[in-house]
Amino acid sequence: MKHLLKLGSIALAVPFMLTPLCHAQQWSSEQNLGGDLYGTPAIAQIPGTSVLQAFYEGGDNALWTRWRNSDGSWSGEQSLGGQLYPATHGDFQIPGYQGFDTTPIAIQIPNTDFLYVFYRGPDSTLRYQLRDNNGNWSGEGNLGGSMVSNPAAAQVPGTDQIEVFYQGADGSLKTQWGNLNSWVFETNMGGQLFTSSCTVITDPYCYGPNATPAVVQLGGTLLYVFYRGPDNTLRFQLRNQTGGWSGEGNLGGSR
């Protein structure tokens, strides 16, 4: 299923983008930026600039981008290469089936003007592309691991590191973290996330996608990771100010 990138239909993936948009006095009507999207775009402000950039999976499963310049003009669509896990949509007439929507995540490395874009590769490894402070892109890198969801990422409070979270092949919460100088590869945090009711995501009778976690910094010292549990309850893990993790907590509810 193909999609065109339109303003007014983009969900922001980076918390610091919310403030300037909420202060806007007026919203424009929907505009068509064209392109050929499979999946949901990620949005980031390019570090050290006033440029807004969108990243998404293209029809060829590569990472594509376009950006809004400080004068309000938009670039044409450009391919950054690499390969993302194929987005699948199946039959929307079957109740409960949503397919798998491939969504990258873009995040600034603390205390630098470098930008990481992470995504699930076609072999379910964690892949990335890196923009340096001169605007050059690294090309695709592979951090390994075994993902069955999209990644979530956050800056680690009080450090110069970023941390990526995702659902692993065994249904537990997995993480990787690091900066420009070093990287810690896949680590198991335990817990259990919601898993699709079948193993083949292209099966039109699958019941919903796997669970992508959401991560948020609290008070500049704490880091919460929230996710859907296998019984549809809201679950979390908490990193405290000393770097320790709480283990899985259950907030109940029914998602």
Secondary structure as GFF3:
##gff-version 3
##sequence-region A 1 255
A	DSSP	three_ten_helix	15	17	.	.	.	ID=ss1
A	DSSP	alpha_helix	18	22	.	.	.	ID=ss2
A	DSSP	beta_strand	42	45	.	.	.	ID=ss3
A	DSSP	beta_strand	52	57	.	.	.	ID=ss4
A	DSSP	beta_strand	63	68	.	.	.	ID=ss5
A	DSSP	beta_strand	78	81	.	.	.	ID=ss6
A	DSSP	beta_strand	105	108	.	.	.	ID=ss7
A	DSSP	beta_strand	115	120	.	.	.	ID=ss8
A	DSSP	beta_strand	126	131	.	.	.	ID=ss9
A	DSSP	beta_strand	141	142	.	.	.	ID=ss10
A	DSSP	beta_strand	152	155	.	.	.	ID=ss11
A	DSSP	beta_strand	162	167	.	.	.	ID=ss12
A	DSSP	beta_strand	173	178	.	.	.	ID=ss13
A	DSSP	beta_strand	183	190	.	.	.	ID=ss14
A	DSSP	beta_strand	214	218	.	.	.	ID=ss15
A	DSSP	beta_strand	222	228	.	.	.	ID=ss16
A	DSSP	beta_strand	234	239	.	.	.	ID=ss17
A	DSSP	beta_strand	249	250	.	.	.	ID=ss18
###
